[in-house]
Every structure is written in C-alpha cells, then in structure tokens.
Amino acid sequence: MTFLIKWVQKYQCDKHHKGINSWTHFVSMLFCHLSSADSVRDISNGLRSTTGNMSHMGISRAPSKSNLSCTQRNRDTVHSTRQADAKRLQ
C-alpha cells in the first residue's frame, strides 16, 4: 500500500486532518465494501469488534461514527486535488 502513502505525502492529504488519517479512512472504506456494510454504524461497530486484528491493519483504534462521517463528507480525494492543481496551472 505504498502508493497510498506516496499520494498522501505528495498531496499532503493529512496536513490538517482531524480525527482519523488517510490510512484509517482507507481501511474503513475497504472494510465497508468487503463486509457489505449499510451504514456508518455498521462500519464503526464492525471495526470495533476486530480490536485484536486492527494492529495488523495498521490502525491503532477503531474510528467513531462521527469521525467516519465527517471524514467521508469533508476529505478531498486525490482526483479533486489533481483537478485543483490543473486549474491552478492554467
């Protein structure tokens, strides 16, 4: 997963983050997809139930529902960052 780390460093995605970092957000969304979760509560409770395995995924603690919701709503994606960079260069 070094590609994600390189993108985060290149575009400084975690520069002013509050709550959870990009890696935790990525693992949470991957968990959401693989577990077919229907809500933020399902994601948060599902990750919380895997507390012993979170260290293997590189997460120190399970994100809360409000952190996941806020991060999903507010975090810029690499795609939107690239679009902003392209507009700035024109």
N, CA, C and O atoms as a CHARMM CRD file, in Angstrom:
* protein
*
  360
    1    1 MET  N      0.80500  -1.19300   0.00000 PROA 1      0.00000
    2    1 MET  CA     0.00000   0.00000   0.00000 PROA 1      0.00000
    3    1 MET  C      0.85100   1.26100   0.00000 PROA 1      0.00000
    4    1 MET  O      0.42200   2.31600   0.46800 PROA 1      0.00000
    5    2 THR  N      2.05400   1.13900  -0.52700 PROA 2      0.00000
    6    2 THR  CA     2.91600   2.30800  -0.55000 PROA 2      0.00000
    7    2 THR  C      2.39600   3.38900  -1.49000 PROA 2      0.00000
    8    2 THR  O      2.73500   4.56200  -1.33200 PROA 2      0.00000
    9    3 PHE  N      1.56800   3.00200  -2.47700 PROA 3      0.00000
   10    3 PHE  CA     1.00600   4.01100  -3.37600 PROA 3      0.00000
   11    3 PHE  C      0.16700   5.01600  -2.60400 PROA 3      0.00000
   12    3 PHE  O      0.20800   6.21100  -2.89800 PROA 3      0.00000
   13    4 LEU  N     -0.59700   4.54600  -1.61600 PROA 4      0.00000
   14    4 LEU  CA    -1.42400   5.44300  -0.81900 PROA 4      0.00000
   15    4 LEU  C     -0.55000   6.38100   0.01000 PROA 4      0.00000
   16    4 LEU  O     -0.83500   7.57400   0.11300 PROA 4      0.00000
   17    5 ILE  N      0.48800   5.85000   0.58600 PROA 5      0.00000
   18    5 ILE  CA     1.39500   6.66700   1.39400 PROA 5      0.00000
   19    5 ILE  C      2.06500   7.72700   0.52700 PROA 5      0.00000
   20    5 ILE  O      2.22200   8.87100   0.95300 PROA 5      0.00000
   21    6 LYS  N      2.46200   7.34900  -0.69600 PROA 6      0.00000
   22    6 LYS  CA     3.08300   8.32400  -1.60500 PROA 6      0.00000
   23    6 LYS  C      2.10800   9.42700  -1.98200 PROA 6      0.00000
   24    6 LYS  O      2.48400  10.59800  -2.02200 PROA 6      0.00000
   25    7 TRP  N      0.84600   9.06300  -2.26300 PROA 7      0.00000
   26    7 TRP  CA    -0.15700  10.06900  -2.61000 PROA 7      0.00000
   27    7 TRP  C     -0.43700  11.00000  -1.44100 PROA 7      0.00000
   28    7 TRP  O     -0.57300  12.21000  -1.62100 PROA 7      0.00000
   29    8 VAL  N     -0.52300  10.44000  -0.25900 PROA 8      0.00000
   30    8 VAL  CA    -0.78700  11.25800   0.92700 PROA 8      0.00000
   31    8 VAL  C      0.34700  12.25800   1.13700 PROA 8      0.00000
   32    8 VAL  O      0.10500  13.42200   1.45500 PROA 8      0.00000
   33    9 GLN  N      1.58100  11.80000   0.95900 PROA 9      0.00000
   34    9 GLN  CA     2.72400  12.70100   1.12300 PROA 9      0.00000
   35    9 GLN  C      2.78700  13.73100   0.00300 PROA 9      0.00000
   36    9 GLN  O      3.06800  14.90400   0.25100 PROA 9      0.00000
   37   10 LYS  N      2.52700  13.29800  -1.23100 PROA 10     0.00000
   38   10 LYS  CA     2.61900  14.20800  -2.37900 PROA 10     0.00000
   39   10 LYS  C      1.56900  15.31600  -2.30800 PROA 10     0.00000
   40   10 LYS  O      1.87600  16.48600  -2.53400 PROA 10     0.00000
   41   11 TYR  N      0.33300  14.93800  -1.99400 PROA 11     0.00000
   42   11 TYR  CA    -0.76100  15.90700  -1.97800 PROA 11     0.00000
   43   11 TYR  C     -1.08200  16.43100  -0.58700 PROA 11     0.00000
   44   11 TYR  O     -2.02700  17.20200  -0.42500 PROA 11     0.00000
   45   12 GLN  N     -0.32000  16.03100   0.41200 PROA 12     0.00000
   46   12 GLN  CA    -0.46500  16.48300   1.79900 PROA 12     0.00000
   47   12 GLN  C     -1.91000  16.34600   2.28500 PROA 12     0.00000
   48   12 GLN  O     -2.48500  17.28100   2.84200 PROA 12     0.00000
   49   13 CYS  N     -2.47900  15.16900   2.06200 PROA 13     0.00000
   50   13 CYS  CA    -3.88000  14.92100   2.42900 PROA 13     0.00000
   51   13 CYS  C     -4.11200  14.92300   3.93500 PROA 13     0.00000
   52   13 CYS  O     -5.21100  15.23400   4.39500 PROA 13     0.00000
   53   14 ASP  N     -3.09000  14.57900   4.70000 PROA 14     0.00000
   54   14 ASP  CA    -3.24800  14.52000   6.15300 PROA 14     0.00000
   55   14 ASP  C     -2.74000  15.77400   6.85100 PROA 14     0.00000
   56   14 ASP  O     -2.59500  15.78500   8.07300 PROA 14     0.00000
   57   15 LYS  N     -2.47200  16.81400   6.10000 PROA 15     0.00000
   58   15 LYS  CA    -1.85500  18.00600   6.68100 PROA 15     0.00000
   59   15 LYS  C     -2.70800  18.63600   7.78000 PROA 15     0.00000
   60   15 LYS  O     -2.19500  18.94700   8.85400 PROA 15     0.00000
   61   16 HSD  N     -3.97400  18.82300   7.53100 PROA 16     0.00000
   62   16 HSD  CA    -4.84700  19.46600   8.51600 PROA 16     0.00000
   63   16 HSD  C     -6.00300  18.56700   8.92900 PROA 16     0.00000
   64   16 HSD  O     -7.08000  19.05100   9.27700 PROA 16     0.00000
   65   17 HSD  N     -5.77600  17.25900   8.89100 PROA 17     0.00000
   66   17 HSD  CA    -6.87100  16.35400   9.21600 PROA 17     0.00000
   67   17 HSD  C     -7.15500  16.36000  10.71200 PROA 17     0.00000
   68   17 HSD  O     -6.26300  16.56100  11.53600 PROA 17     0.00000
   69   18 LYS  N     -8.39000  16.14000  11.02600 PROA 18     0.00000
   70   18 LYS  CA    -8.80800  15.99600  12.41400 PROA 18     0.00000
   71   18 LYS  C     -9.52200  14.67500  12.52000 PROA 18     0.00000
   72   18 LYS  O    -10.31400  14.32900  11.64300 PROA 18     0.00000
   73   19 GLY  N     -9.27000  13.94700  13.54700 PROA 19     0.00000
   74   19 GLY  CA    -9.95300  12.66700  13.73100 PROA 19     0.00000
   75   19 GLY  C     -9.13700  11.50100  13.25900 PROA 19     0.00000
   76   19 GLY  O     -8.34900  10.94600  14.02500 PROA 19     0.00000
   77   20 ILE  N     -9.30700  11.11000  12.00300 PROA 20     0.00000
   78   20 ILE  CA    -8.60600   9.93500  11.50600 PROA 20     0.00000
   79   20 ILE  C     -7.75200  10.30900  10.29800 PROA 20     0.00000
   80   20 ILE  O     -8.05200  11.26200   9.57900 PROA 20     0.00000
   81   21 ASN  N     -6.68500   9.54500  10.08700 PROA 21     0.00000
   82   21 ASN  CA    -5.79800   9.82100   8.96400 PROA 21     0.00000
   83   21 ASN  C     -6.26300   9.07700   7.71600 PROA 21     0.00000
   84   21 ASN  O     -7.24800   8.34000   7.76100 PROA 21     0.00000
   85   22 SER  N     -5.56400   9.26500   6.62000 PROA 22     0.00000
   86   22 SER  CA    -5.96100   8.67800   5.33900 PROA 22     0.00000
   87   22 SER  C     -5.92600   7.16200   5.35800 PROA 22     0.00000
   88   22 SER  O     -6.78600   6.51800   4.75800 PROA 22     0.00000
   89   23 TRP  N     -4.94100   6.57700   6.04000 PROA 23     0.00000
   90   23 TRP  CA    -4.84200   5.12700   6.08500 PROA 23     0.00000
   91   23 TRP  C     -6.04200   4.52700   6.81700 PROA 23     0.00000
   92   23 TRP  O     -6.61400   3.54300   6.34700 PROA 23     0.00000
   93   24 THR  N     -6.42900   5.09200   7.94400 PROA 24     0.00000
   94   24 THR  CA    -7.58200   4.60500   8.68800 PROA 24     0.00000
   95   24 THR  C     -8.85300   4.76500   7.86100 PROA 24     0.00000
   96   24 THR  O     -9.71900   3.89000   7.87400 PROA 24     0.00000
   97   25 HSD  N     -8.96600   5.87000   7.14900 PROA 25     0.00000
   98   25 HSD  CA   -10.11800   6.09700   6.27900 PROA 25     0.00000
   99   25 HSD  C    -10.14800   5.04600   5.17100 PROA 25     0.00000
  100   25 HSD  O    -11.20800   4.49900   4.86700 PROA 25     0.00000
  101   26 PHE  N     -8.99600   4.76100   4.56700 PROA 26     0.00000
  102   26 PHE  CA    -8.92300   3.75900   3.50400 PROA 26     0.00000
  103   26 PHE  C     -9.31800   2.37600   4.01500 PROA 26     0.00000
  104   26 PHE  O    -10.10400   1.67900   3.37300 PROA 26     0.00000
  105   27 VAL  N     -8.78200   1.97800   5.15800 PROA 27     0.00000
  106   27 VAL  CA    -9.10700   0.66500   5.72200 PROA 27     0.00000
  107   27 VAL  C    -10.58900   0.59600   6.08500 PROA 27     0.00000
  108   27 VAL  O    -11.22200  -0.44300   5.89700 PROA 27     0.00000
  109   28 SER  N    -11.13900   1.67300   6.59500 PROA 28     0.00000
  110   28 SER  CA   -12.56100   1.70500   6.94700 PROA 28     0.00000
  111   28 SER  C    -13.44200   1.53400   5.71400 PROA 28     0.00000
  112   28 SER  O    -14.42100   0.78900   5.74600 PROA 28     0.00000
  113   29 MET  N    -13.09800   2.21900   4.63200 PROA 29     0.00000
  114   29 MET  CA   -13.88900   2.11100   3.41200 PROA 29     0.00000
  115   29 MET  C    -13.70800   0.73400   2.76100 PROA 29     0.00000
  116   29 MET  O    -14.64800   0.20100   2.17200 PROA 29     0.00000
  117   30 LEU  N    -12.52400   0.16900   2.86200 PROA 30     0.00000
  118   30 LEU  CA   -12.30000  -1.19300   2.36800 PROA 30     0.00000
  119   30 LEU  C    -13.11800  -2.18700   3.17500 PROA 30     0.00000
  120   30 LEU  O    -13.72600  -3.09700   2.61200 PROA 30     0.00000
  121   31 PHE  N    -13.13500  -2.01800   4.49300 PROA 31     0.00000
  122   31 PHE  CA   -13.95300  -2.86100   5.36500 PROA 31     0.00000
  123   31 PHE  C    -15.43100  -2.72100   5.00100 PROA 31     0.00000
  124   31 PHE  O    -16.16300  -3.71000   4.96600 PROA 31     0.00000
  125   32 CYS  N    -15.86100  -1.50100   4.73500 PROA 32     0.00000
  126   32 CYS  CA   -17.25400  -1.24500   4.34900 PROA 32     0.00000
  127   32 CYS  C    -17.61500  -2.02900   3.09800 PROA 32     0.00000
  128   32 CYS  O    -18.68000  -2.64300   3.02200 PROA 32     0.00000
  129   33 HSD  N    -16.73500  -2.00400   2.13500 PROA 33     0.00000
  130   33 HSD  CA   -17.00500  -2.69800   0.87600 PROA 33     0.00000
  131   33 HSD  C    -17.00000  -4.21600   1.05600 PROA 33     0.00000
  132   33 HSD  O    -17.89600  -4.90600   0.56900 PROA 33     0.00000
  133   34 LEU  N    -15.99300  -4.72900   1.75100 PROA 34     0.00000
  134   34 LEU  CA   -15.86600  -6.17500   1.90100 PROA 34     0.00000
  135   34 LEU  C    -16.94000  -6.77500   2.80000 PROA 34     0.00000
  136   34 LEU  O    -17.34700  -7.92000   2.60200 PROA 34     0.00000
  137   35 SER  N    -17.39800  -6.01400   3.78100 PROA 35     0.00000
  138   35 SER  CA   -18.41300  -6.53700   4.69700 PROA 35     0.00000
  139   35 SER  C    -19.83500  -6.18900   4.26500 PROA 35     0.00000
  140   35 SER  O    -20.79800  -6.57900   4.92500 PROA 35     0.00000
  141   36 SER  N    -19.96600  -5.46300   3.17000 PROA 36     0.00000
  142   36 SER  CA   -21.27400  -5.00400   2.66900 PROA 36     0.00000
  143   36 SER  C    -22.04300  -4.23900   3.74100 PROA 36     0.00000
  144   36 SER  O    -23.24000  -4.45000   3.93700 PROA 36     0.00000
  145   37 ALA  N    -21.33700  -3.35300   4.42700 PROA 37     0.00000
  146   37 ALA  CA   -21.96500  -2.55300   5.48100 PROA 37     0.00000
  147   37 ALA  C    -22.94600  -1.55600   4.86500 PROA 37     0.00000
  148   37 ALA  O    -22.70800  -1.01500   3.78500 PROA 37     0.00000
  149   38 ASP  N    -24.03200  -1.32800   5.56300 PROA 38     0.00000
  150   38 ASP  CA   -25.07100  -0.42900   5.07700 PROA 38     0.00000
  151   38 ASP  C    -25.02300   0.95700   5.70600 PROA 38     0.00000
  152   38 ASP  O    -25.65900   1.88300   5.20200 PROA 38     0.00000
  153   39 SER  N    -24.28300   1.11400   6.79300 PROA 39     0.00000
  154   39 SER  CA   -24.28300   2.40500   7.47700 PROA 39     0.00000
  155   39 SER  C    -22.93600   2.64000   8.14700 PROA 39     0.00000
  156   39 SER  O    -22.10800   1.73700   8.26600 PROA 39     0.00000
  157   40 VAL  N    -22.74700   3.87300   8.57600 PROA 40     0.00000
  158   40 VAL  CA   -21.52100   4.23500   9.29800 PROA 40     0.00000
  159   40 VAL  C    -21.45400   3.46400  10.61600 PROA 40     0.00000
  160   40 VAL  O    -20.37400   3.09000  11.07300 PROA 40     0.00000
  161   41 ARG  N    -22.61200   3.23300  11.21400 PROA 41     0.00000
  162   41 ARG  CA   -22.66500   2.46200  12.45900 PROA 41     0.00000
  163   41 ARG  C    -22.15200   1.03600  12.23100 PROA 41     0.00000
  164   41 ARG  O    -21.41800   0.50400  13.06400 PROA 41     0.00000
  165   42 ASP  N    -22.53100   0.41800  11.11800 PROA 42     0.00000
  166   42 ASP  CA   -22.04800  -0.92800  10.79700 PROA 42     0.00000
  167   42 ASP  C    -20.53500  -0.95500  10.64600 PROA 42     0.00000
  168   42 ASP  O    -19.88000  -1.88600  11.11400 PROA 42     0.00000
  169   43 ILE  N    -19.98000   0.05400  10.00000 PROA 43     0.00000
  170   43 ILE  CA   -18.52900   0.12300   9.80800 PROA 43     0.00000
  171   43 ILE  C    -17.83300   0.28300  11.14700 PROA 43     0.00000
  172   43 ILE  O    -16.89800  -0.45400  11.46200 PROA 43     0.00000
  173   44 SER  N    -18.29000   1.25100  11.93700 PROA 44     0.00000
  174   44 SER  CA   -17.66400   1.53100  13.22400 PROA 44     0.00000
  175   44 SER  C    -17.75500   0.33300  14.16500 PROA 44     0.00000
  176   44 SER  O    -16.75900  -0.04500  14.78200 PROA 44     0.00000
  177   45 ASN  N    -18.93400  -0.26500  14.28000 PROA 45     0.00000
  178   45 ASN  CA   -19.09500  -1.42700  15.16600 PROA 45     0.00000
  179   45 ASN  C    -18.31800  -2.63000  14.65400 PROA 45     0.00000
  180   45 ASN  O    -17.75200  -3.38200  15.44700 PROA 45     0.00000
  181   46 GLY  N    -18.28200  -2.82000  13.33900 PROA 46     0.00000
  182   46 GLY  CA   -17.53200  -3.92900  12.77000 PROA 46     0.00000
  183   46 GLY  C    -16.04400  -3.80600  13.02200 PROA 46     0.00000
  184   46 GLY  O    -15.39100  -4.78600  13.38000 PROA 46     0.00000
  185   47 LEU  N    -15.49900  -2.60600  12.83800 PROA 47     0.00000
  186   47 LEU  CA   -14.07000  -2.39800  13.12000 PROA 47     0.00000
  187   47 LEU  C    -13.78600  -2.51200  14.61100 PROA 47     0.00000
  188   47 LEU  O    -12.73800  -3.02000  15.01000 PROA 47     0.00000
  189   48 ARG  N    -14.70900  -2.04600  15.42800 PROA 48     0.00000
  190   48 ARG  CA   -14.52200  -2.12700  16.87400 PROA 48     0.00000
  191   48 ARG  C    -14.50700  -3.58700  17.33300 PROA 48     0.00000
  192   48 ARG  O    -13.83200  -3.92300  18.30700 PROA 48     0.00000
  193   49 SER  N    -15.24600  -4.45400  16.63800 PROA 49     0.00000
  194   49 SER  CA   -15.29300  -5.86500  17.02400 PROA 49     0.00000
  195   49 SER  C    -14.02400  -6.62200  16.63200 PROA 49     0.00000
  196   49 SER  O    -13.80300  -7.74200  17.09100 PROA 49     0.00000
  197   50 THR  N    -13.19800  -6.01700  15.79000 PROA 50     0.00000
  198   50 THR  CA   -11.95200  -6.66000  15.37600 PROA 50     0.00000
  199   50 THR  C    -10.75000  -6.03500  16.07700 PROA 50     0.00000
  200   50 THR  O     -9.68900  -5.88500  15.47000 PROA 50     0.00000
  201   51 THR  N    -10.90400  -5.67600  17.32700 PROA 51     0.00000
  202   51 THR  CA    -9.85400  -4.93300  18.03000 PROA 51     0.00000
  203   51 THR  C     -8.51500  -5.65000  18.02900 PROA 51     0.00000
  204   51 THR  O     -7.47200  -5.00200  17.93600 PROA 51     0.00000
  205   52 GLY  N     -8.52000  -6.96700  18.12800 PROA 52     0.00000
  206   52 GLY  CA    -7.25000  -7.70200  18.13800 PROA 52     0.00000
  207   52 GLY  C     -6.53600  -7.66200  16.80800 PROA 52     0.00000
  208   52 GLY  O     -5.31200  -7.78000  16.75900 PROA 52     0.00000
  209   53 ASN  N     -7.28200  -7.49900  15.72000 PROA 53     0.00000
  210   53 ASN  CA    -6.69100  -7.52300  14.38800 PROA 53     0.00000
  211   53 ASN  C     -6.38800  -6.14300  13.82800 PROA 53     0.00000
  212   53 ASN  O     -5.78600  -6.03400  12.76000 PROA 53     0.00000
  213   54 MET  N     -6.78600  -5.09800  14.51600 PROA 54     0.00000
  214   54 MET  CA    -6.57300  -3.75400  13.99300 PROA 54     0.00000
  215   54 MET  C     -5.09400  -3.40600  13.89900 PROA 54     0.00000
  216   54 MET  O     -4.69500  -2.66700  12.99900 PROA 54     0.00000
  217   55 SER  N     -4.28700  -3.91700  14.79400 PROA 55     0.00000
  218   55 SER  CA    -2.85700  -3.62000  14.71600 PROA 55     0.00000
  219   55 SER  C     -2.24300  -4.23200  13.46300 PROA 55     0.00000
  220   55 SER  O     -1.27300  -3.70000  12.92400 PROA 55     0.00000
  221   56 HSD  N     -2.79800  -5.33800  12.99800 PROA 56     0.00000
  222   56 HSD  CA    -2.31200  -5.95000  11.75900 PROA 56     0.00000
  223   56 HSD  C     -2.69300  -5.11500  10.53800 PROA 56     0.00000
  224   56 HSD  O     -2.02300  -5.17400   9.50700 PROA 56     0.00000
  225   57 MET  N     -3.76200  -4.34600  10.65700 PROA 57     0.00000
  226   57 MET  CA    -4.20400  -3.48200   9.56900 PROA 57     0.00000
  227   57 MET  C     -3.56100  -2.10300   9.64300 PROA 57     0.00000
  228   57 MET  O     -3.76900  -1.28100   8.75100 PROA 57     0.00000
  229   58 GLY  N     -2.79300  -1.83800  10.67800 PROA 58     0.00000
  230   58 GLY  CA    -2.13100  -0.54500  10.81100 PROA 58     0.00000
  231   58 GLY  C     -2.98900   0.52600  11.43900 PROA 58     0.00000
  232   58 GLY  O     -2.73900   1.71400  11.23500 PROA 58     0.00000
  233   59 ILE  N     -3.99900   0.13500  12.19900 PROA 59     0.00000
  234   59 ILE  CA    -4.89500   1.08400  12.85800 PROA 59     0.00000
  235   59 ILE  C     -4.71900   0.93900  14.36200 PROA 59     0.00000
  236   59 ILE  O     -4.73400  -0.17400  14.88800 PROA 59     0.00000
  237   60 SER  N     -4.55400   2.05400  15.05100 PROA 60     0.00000
  238   60 SER  CA    -4.36200   1.99500  16.49900 PROA 60     0.00000
  239   60 SER  C     -5.68000   1.85200  17.25400 PROA 60     0.00000
  240   60 SER  O     -5.73300   1.18800  18.28800 PROA 60     0.00000
  241   61 ARG  N     -6.75200   2.47800  16.73800 PROA 61     0.00000
  242   61 ARG  CA    -8.06300   2.37100  17.38200 PROA 61     0.00000
  243   61 ARG  C     -9.14900   2.49900  16.32200 PROA 61     0.00000
  244   61 ARG  O     -8.93500   3.08200  15.25900 PROA 61     0.00000
  245   62 ALA  N    -10.30500   1.95200  16.62700 PROA 62     0.00000
  246   62 ALA  CA   -11.42700   1.99600  15.68500 PROA 62     0.00000
  247   62 ALA  C    -11.97200   3.42000  15.60500 PROA 62     0.00000
  248   62 ALA  O    -12.15000   4.07200  16.63400 PROA 62     0.00000
  249   63 PRO  N    -12.23700   3.90400  14.40000 PROA 63     0.00000
  250   63 PRO  CA   -12.79800   5.25200  14.27600 PROA 63     0.00000
  251   63 PRO  C    -14.25200   5.28900  14.73900 PROA 63     0.00000
  252   63 PRO  O    -15.00000   4.32200  14.58700 PROA 63     0.00000
  253   64 SER  N    -14.62500   6.42100  15.30200 PROA 64     0.00000
  254   64 SER  CA   -16.01100   6.58100  15.74900 PROA 64     0.00000
  255   64 SER  C    -16.91700   6.88200  14.55700 PROA 64     0.00000
  256   64 SER  O    -16.44500   7.19400  13.46400 PROA 64     0.00000
  257   65 LYS  N    -18.21600   6.78400  14.78600 PROA 65     0.00000
  258   65 LYS  CA   -19.18300   7.06400  13.72400 PROA 65     0.00000
  259   65 LYS  C    -19.05800   8.50700  13.25000 PROA 65     0.00000
  260   65 LYS  O    -19.09000   8.78100  12.05000 PROA 65     0.00000
  261   66 SER  N    -18.91500   9.41900  14.19400 PROA 66     0.00000
  262   66 SER  CA   -18.84900  10.83700  13.81500 PROA 66     0.00000
  263   66 SER  C    -17.56400  11.15000  13.05700 PROA 66     0.00000
  264   66 SER  O    -17.58400  11.95200  12.12400 PROA 66     0.00000
  265   67 ASN  N    -16.44100  10.52900  13.44200 PROA 67     0.00000
  266   67 ASN  CA   -15.19200  10.73300  12.70900 PROA 67     0.00000
  267   67 ASN  C    -15.28900  10.21400  11.28600 PROA 67     0.00000
  268   67 ASN  O    -14.85400  10.88300  10.34900 PROA 67     0.00000
  269   68 LEU  N    -15.85400   9.02700  11.11600 PROA 68     0.00000
  270   68 LEU  CA   -16.01700   8.47500   9.77200 PROA 68     0.00000
  271   68 LEU  C    -16.92700   9.33700   8.91500 PROA 68     0.00000
  272   68 LEU  O    -16.62800   9.60700   7.75200 PROA 68     0.00000
  273   69 SER  N    -18.02800   9.76200   9.48900 PROA 69     0.00000
  274   69 SER  CA   -18.97700  10.57500   8.75200 PROA 69     0.00000
  275   69 SER  C    -18.37200  11.91100   8.34200 PROA 69     0.00000
  276   69 SER  O    -18.51500  12.33200   7.19400 PROA 69     0.00000
  277   70 CYS  N    -17.71400  12.56100   9.25100 PROA 70     0.00000
  278   70 CYS  CA   -17.09600  13.86300   8.97400 PROA 70     0.00000
  279   70 CYS  C    -15.97500  13.72500   7.95100 PROA 70     0.00000
  280   70 CYS  O    -15.84700  14.55300   7.04900 PROA 70     0.00000
  281   71 THR  N    -15.17100  12.68800   8.08900 PROA 71     0.00000
  282   71 THR  CA   -14.07400  12.46700   7.15600 PROA 71     0.00000
  283   71 THR  C    -14.59100  12.16500   5.76100 PROA 71     0.00000
  284   71 THR  O    -14.06900  12.68800   4.77700 PROA 71     0.00000
  285   72 GLN  N    -15.60400  11.33400   5.67000 PROA 72     0.00000
  286   72 GLN  CA   -16.17700  10.98400   4.37400 PROA 72     0.00000
  287   72 GLN  C    -16.78100  12.21000   3.69400 PROA 72     0.00000
  288   72 GLN  O    -16.71300  12.34500   2.47200 PROA 72     0.00000
  289   73 ARG  N    -17.35900  13.08400   4.47400 PROA 73     0.00000
  290   73 ARG  CA   -18.00800  14.26700   3.92500 PROA 73     0.00000
  291   73 ARG  C    -16.99800  15.34100   3.51700 PROA 73     0.00000
  292   73 ARG  O    -17.19200  16.01500   2.50500 PROA 73     0.00000
  293   74 ASN  N    -15.92800  15.50800   4.29000 PROA 74     0.00000
  294   74 ASN  CA   -15.04900  16.66100   4.10600 PROA 74     0.00000
  295   74 ASN  C    -13.71200  16.39500   3.43400 PROA 74     0.00000
  296   74 ASN  O    -13.11400  17.32300   2.89000 PROA 74     0.00000
  297   75 ARG  N    -13.22800  15.17600   3.45000 PROA 75     0.00000
  298   75 ARG  CA   -11.88000  14.92300   2.93800 PROA 75     0.00000
  299   75 ARG  C    -11.85200  15.00000   1.41900 PROA 75     0.00000
  300   75 ARG  O    -12.69100  14.40800   0.74000 PROA 75     0.00000
  301   76 ASP  N    -10.88100  15.73400   0.89500 PROA 76     0.00000
  302   76 ASP  CA   -10.69100  15.81700  -0.54600 PROA 76     0.00000
  303   76 ASP  C    -10.09000  14.51300  -1.05000 PROA 76     0.00000
  304   76 ASP  O     -9.31100  13.86000  -0.35500 PROA 76     0.00000
  305   77 THR  N    -10.45500  14.15400  -2.24100 PROA 77     0.00000
  306   77 THR  CA    -9.85600  12.98000  -2.85800 PROA 77     0.00000
  307   77 THR  C     -8.66600  13.41500  -3.69200 PROA 77     0.00000
  308   77 THR  O     -8.51100  14.59600  -3.99900 PROA 77     0.00000
  309   78 VAL  N     -7.84000  12.47200  -4.05000 PROA 78     0.00000
  310   78 VAL  CA    -6.68600  12.77800  -4.88900 PROA 78     0.00000
  311   78 VAL  C     -7.16400  13.32500  -6.22200 PROA 78     0.00000
  312   78 VAL  O     -6.53700  14.21900  -6.79100 PROA 78     0.00000
  313   79 HSD  N     -8.27800  12.79000  -6.72400 PROA 79     0.00000
  314   79 HSD  CA    -8.80500  13.24100  -8.00800 PROA 79     0.00000
  315   79 HSD  C     -9.16600  14.72300  -7.96200 PROA 79     0.00000
  316   79 HSD  O     -8.81200  15.47200  -8.87200 PROA 79     0.00000
  317   80 SER  N     -9.85800  15.14800  -6.92500 PROA 80     0.00000
  318   80 SER  CA   -10.24100  16.56000  -6.83500 PROA 80     0.00000
  319   80 SER  C     -9.02200  17.43400  -6.60700 PROA 80     0.00000
  320   80 SER  O     -8.99800  18.58600  -7.04000 PROA 80     0.00000
  321   81 THR  N     -8.00800  16.90200  -5.93300 PROA 81     0.00000
  322   81 THR  CA    -6.77200  17.65100  -5.73100 PROA 81     0.00000
  323   81 THR  C     -6.04800  17.82800  -7.04900 PROA 81     0.00000
  324   81 THR  O     -5.51300  18.90000  -7.33200 PROA 81     0.00000
  325   82 ARG  N     -6.03100  16.78200  -7.85400 PROA 82     0.00000
  326   82 ARG  CA    -5.39400  16.90000  -9.17800 PROA 82     0.00000
  327   82 ARG  C     -6.13400  17.90500 -10.04800 PROA 82     0.00000
  328   82 ARG  O     -5.49900  18.66700 -10.77700 PROA 82     0.00000
  329   83 GLN  N     -7.45400  17.92400  -9.98900 PROA 83     0.00000
  330   83 GLN  CA    -8.22700  18.89000 -10.75800 PROA 83     0.00000
  331   83 GLN  C     -7.91600  20.30500 -10.30700 PROA 83     0.00000
  332   83 GLN  O     -7.78600  21.20600 -11.13500 PROA 83     0.00000
  333   84 ALA  N     -7.79700  20.50800  -9.01600 PROA 84     0.00000
  334   84 ALA  CA    -7.47200  21.84100  -8.48500 PROA 84     0.00000
  335   84 ALA  C     -6.08100  22.25800  -8.93000 PROA 84     0.00000
  336   84 ALA  O     -5.86600  23.42100  -9.27200 PROA 84     0.00000
  337   85 ASP  N     -5.11200  21.30800  -8.93100 PROA 85     0.00000
  338   85 ASP  CA    -3.76100  21.61200  -9.39600 PROA 85     0.00000
  339   85 ASP  C     -3.76700  21.98700 -10.86600 PROA 85     0.00000
  340   85 ASP  O     -3.07100  22.91800 -11.27100 PROA 85     0.00000
  341   86 ALA  N     -4.54600  21.27200 -11.67400 PROA 86     0.00000
  342   86 ALA  CA    -4.61800  21.55400 -13.11100 PROA 86     0.00000
  343   86 ALA  C     -5.20800  22.93300 -13.36300 PROA 86     0.00000
  344   86 ALA  O     -4.72400  23.66400 -14.22700 PROA 86     0.00000
  345   87 LYS  N     -6.25000  23.29600 -12.61800 PROA 87     0.00000
  346   87 LYS  CA    -6.85700  24.61600 -12.78300 PROA 87     0.00000
  347   87 LYS  C     -5.90100  25.73100 -12.37800 PROA 87     0.00000
  348   87 LYS  O     -5.86200  26.79300 -12.99800 PROA 87     0.00000
  349   88 ARG  N     -5.12400  25.46400 -11.31300 PROA 88     0.00000
  350   88 ARG  CA    -4.17200  26.45800 -10.83900 PROA 88     0.00000
  351   88 ARG  C     -3.08000  26.71100 -11.87100 PROA 88     0.00000
  352   88 ARG  O     -2.59800  27.83700 -11.99400 PROA 88     0.00000
  353   89 LEU  N     -2.68500  25.68000 -12.61300 PROA 89     0.00000
  354   89 LEU  CA    -1.61200  25.81200 -13.59600 PROA 89     0.00000
  355   89 LEU  C     -2.07200  26.48800 -14.88300 PROA 89     0.00000
  356   89 LEU  O     -1.24100  26.98300 -15.64400 PROA 89     0.00000
  357   90 GLN  N     -3.36400  26.51900 -15.13700 PROA 90     0.00000
  358   90 GLN  CA    -3.87000  27.11200 -16.38400 PROA 90     0.00000
  359   90 GLN  C     -3.91900  28.60200 -16.32100 PROA 90     0.00000
  360   90 GLN  O     -4.32100  29.24800 -17.28900 PROA 90     0.00000
